[in-house]
Amino acid sequence: MGLNKILYVEDEPDIQAVAKLALEAIGGFTVKICNSGQEALAELPAYSPDLILLDVMMPGMDGPSTLKALRELDAFKATPVIFMTAKVQPQEVALYKELGALDVIAKPFDPMTLSASVRGIWEGAQA
């Protein structure tokens, strides 16, 4: 199965806009933006993404809580998740991977290389 549809969960409109543009224009992906973990969980069944990009720090339901909740949904137990966060100390990255994320992309990210980073993590996980 290829990587086409990405659900991006991020509460910051400026970052949403840059990431969506980068992933669609450069990566050729189809991207749906959700502003919160709650919204992502509501949109998941209808959108059924190949991959979820998940901001760690969000008001209300943070990234780890969102990941835990979506892992409880049978249809999304195995949907790959990549966290996006400014907190990329080795012990934090290890914790996120322990929670079930494929990897972590550092914020701020480079819009020119974001798609390649996402695709590289995806392909590494498929191998």
Protein Blocks (a to p, Z undefined) as FASTA:
>chain_A
ZZfbdcdddfbfklmmmmmmmmmmmnopacdddfbfklmmmmmmmnopabdcddfbdghj
afklmmmmmmmpmklmmgccddddfblcfklmmmmmmnopabdcdddddfklmmmmmmmm
mmmmmZZ
